[in-house]
Amino acid sequence: MRDPNRIPVVLDALRRVWERQPDLRLGQLIVIATRPDEPCLKVFNIEEAELLAGLSEYENQLPSID
């Protein structure tokens, strides 16, 4: 299992940078930060509402935590 302690570290860094550039969409920020070799237009252009819908759909497919 990957270290779950990495999650708050990444989210904190994301929050710090995104709050300084609030006009960027999350996908734009990720593409700018990662500088992929190939364009990622879907990620770059996704609106947060669409991303949240996708996250919700994915979450619903995950096994429940009991």
C-alpha positions in Angstrom: 0.0 0.0 0.0 1.2 3.5 -0.8 1.9 5.7 2.1 -1.4 7.5 3.0 0.5 10.3 4.7 1.4 11.6 1.3 -2.2 12.7 0.7 -2.4 15.7 3.1 1.1 16.8 1.9 0.0 16.9 -1.7 -3.4 18.5 -0.9 -1.7 21.2 1.2 0.7 22.1 -1.6 -2.2 22.1 -4.1 -4.2 24.4 -1.8 -1.3 26.8 -1.4 -0.6 27.1 -5.1 -4.3 27.1 -6.2 -5.2 29.8 -3.7 -2.5 32.0 -5.3 -4.0 31.3 -8.8 -7.7 31.0 -8.2 -8.7 31.6 -11.8 -7.1 28.4 -12.9 -9.2 25.2 -13.1 -7.8 22.2 -11.2 -6.9 20.4 -14.4 -5.0 23.5 -15.7 -3.0 23.6 -12.5 -2.1 19.9 -12.7 -1.1 20.1 -16.3 1.0 23.2 -15.7 2.7 21.6 -12.7 3.4 18.3 -14.4 4.4 19.6 -17.9 3.4 16.4 -19.8 5.1 15.5 -23.0 1.8 15.1 -24.8 -1.1 17.6 -24.5 -3.8 16.7 -22.0 -6.7 18.8 -23.3 -9.4 16.9 -21.5 -7.6 17.3 -18.2 -6.6 20.9 -18.9 -10.1 22.0 -19.9 -12.3 20.0 -17.5 -14.6 22.2 -15.3 -14.8 21.4 -11.6 -18.5 20.4 -11.9 -17.6 17.7 -14.4 -14.6 16.6 -12.3 -16.8 16.4 -9.2 -19.4 14.3 -11.1 -16.7 11.9 -12.2 -15.3 11.7 -8.7 -18.7 11.0 -7.3 -19.3 8.3 -9.9 -15.9 6.7 -9.1 -16.6 6.9 -5.3 -19.9 5.1 -5.8 -18.0 2.2 -7.5 -15.5 1.8 -4.6 -16.1 -0.9 -2.0 -17.7 0.4 1.2 -15.5 1.0 4.2 -17.0 -0.7 7.2 
